[in-house]
Amino acid sequence: MNTSNKKQILLVGNPNVGKSTVFNLLCNKKQKTGNYAGVTVASHSGDYDYQGEIVEVIDLPGSYSIYPSSEDEAILSKFLVDEQKNYSGVVYILEALSIKRGLLLFQQIQDLGIPILLVVNQIDQAERRGINIDIDQLSKELNVTVLQANAKENQGIEALRAEIHNGNFAQSESVSFDIPTEHKGLVFKILAETKEENQYKVWTLLSSDTYLGKLETVHEQLNNDEVKCLIPKRLQTQETIRRYQEIDKIISKVLSKKPQYKELLTEKLDKVLVHKFWGYVIFGMILLIIFQSVFFLAEYPMNWISDFFLWLSTFTAEHLPAGPINSLIANGIIPGVGGIMVFAPQIGILLYFLYLLEDSGYMARVIFLMDRFLRPFGLNGKSIVPLVSGTACAIPAIMSTRNIENVKERLITILVTPFMTCSARLPVYSIIIGLIIPNKYFIGISYKAIALMAMYFLGFFTSLMAALILKKIIKSKGKSFLVMDLPSYKMPLFGYDFKIVLGKVWEFITGAGKIIFLFSIVIWFFSYIGPTQNDKEFVATDVKLDHSYLAKMGKSIEPVIAPLGYDWKMGVGILTSFVAREVFVGTMSTLYSLDDEAPEGKIIDKMRNDKKPNGEPVYSFATGISILFFYAFAMQCVSTLAVVYRETKSWKWTMAQLFGMSGLAYIASLIVYQILK
């Protein structure tokens, strides 16, 4: 709510016009910006202080029209048409290269009678293409204050703060859209019967479908009758055509282009990067370089972290008084937390490369490239955004499906995204690949990098096969088409992206660290006590690991997991990791630290030297591949399940996903172990 010293504004615009970059600069935030539609899938808020006035900025998802076609765009409409709005105005970001497209939504907001301020962003991109924009004439034609900005270079932001402070938001007294004659009677009748004064607002109610001002779940949308949307869609099309006729007249007055046009780098690169053959080859090569870097660049920092925690554990064991507290900290908590911390460099390197690809504009090409490839599987190009985002974390990836207009394609994408290899799987993959794959090279690429890339492709391939099956099961009449602008290539903000990655890695460490800290205590407790041989004692303490209650619990499930090649320790690791996949590594670190018979050294060395009673290694090639397959398919993340239910509001699909993925994981692991052993 507005007060004398606080102001609330909305940041609005089409997808990929630099809204989130402007938001970050205004509020000094570190919200990740991507160079494709669908990154901002919910409203983000931040505030800043300018000359004693606190201004709250709400960054809304990008949209092309007041009539949303997807769930995330509905958030924008809800803000703009809500009767209880308490914001001071809208800052509308218009991309200099796409003025015509951007003015449609601008005029719709202006006609709703909402105070608005216009910012033309990426002026430099237009100038490089020989496009000249008469800012003064544009301001005159639209009757609004117009500012120039280049958000990537932090230009125009201070002027924007000043205009917001001065309240230079223009509120239109008239409606530019001429309502069709055949509908005017109904509009004026509603105006007379209600307290509403804005005739365009009444028109939006007539021409809106089930989305406008309302957030629906996938579950509800699947049950909607699509026929009732046909009339509103016709009215929206009618409005769009009429508006563009007027916008063309404005464009002719404010925009001029030099006759000579030199082909830019973007056009030259796109001839190769979105080529129907070479585009896929180059994308594969880029992925291979990234996975090679994950192992090569992370090797030294991983060794430093591992050595530090090994030293810390030894130091603690030597200097704390002997007893349970010493054992808990030195052999339980420190090895458990250190076991997951050691993989922070690999996660950071992977995320950094992905952010650079987003920032440069290349990920938009990947969406375009993948559209033709994904359609036979019941997906579209926009599905690649959640699928690629899923390599970082499935939770924001599933939320980003709100950008997918077709409800069937959105539901399929939600259900198959968890198959993508997320950063939580990376520690498991890394340690198992390190155990079973030799340290050899093929034409300069390590076997380990190839194995890691194979696991990522296995996740992607499985998601496609699952989508193909779901395409046959989920019924929907609607068809979708991918319409998107490919942004020009930009130099990534290396320093800014590095800061973002540090924040994301810290989130992973603190998030996973809390869970592993808790499980380390629980695992230590049940490994410290065991059945007593003395009737006077309730439990025996400081027992050998094999004689503990933890071992008894683990061995009780061995009949189920033995066909997969797992011993009781792996069984405990798998059970604890149903909360979060990365807990497996922390659990194994704690268990091997508590095992008196395990040799001193790093966790991976302890696992490598672990032997069965018959002398065979516990982590054989067959067992390792079985574990990799299990974690490739199993749904082991409570948080992901929660967000799937939140997005679908359907227990049926959530439980089907949980049991389907877990069943597939068990069967696949069983088959590969029995074949390879």
Secondary structure by P-SEA (a helix, b strand, c coil): cccccbbbbbbbbccccaaaaaaaaaaccccccccccccccbbbbbbbbcccbbbbbbbcccccccccccaaaaaaaaaaacccccccccbbbbbcccaaaaaaaaaaaaaacccbbbbbcaaaaaaaaccccaaaaaaaaacbbbbbbccccccaaaaaaaaaaaccbbbbccccccccccaaaaaaaaaaacccccaaaaaaaaaccccccccccaaaaaacccccaaaaaaaaaaaaaaaaaaaaaaaaacbbbbccccccaaaaaaaccccccaaaaaaaaaaaaaaaaacccaaaaaaaaaaaaaaaaaaaaacccccaaaaaaccccaaaaaaaaaaaaaaaaaaaaaaaaaaaaaaaaaaaaacccccccccccaaaaaaaaaaacaaaaaaaccccccaaaaaaaaaaccccccccaaaaaaaaaaccccccccccccaaaaaaaaaaaaaaaaaaaaaaaaaacccccbbbbbbbbbccccccaaaaaaaaaaaaaaaaaaaaaaaaaaaaaaaaaaaaccccccccccccccccccccaaaaaaaaaccccccccccaaaaaaaaaacccccaaaaaaaaaaaaccccccccaaaaaaacccccccccccaaaaaaaaaaaacccccaaaaaaaaaacccaaaaaaaaaaaaaaaaaaaaaaaaacc
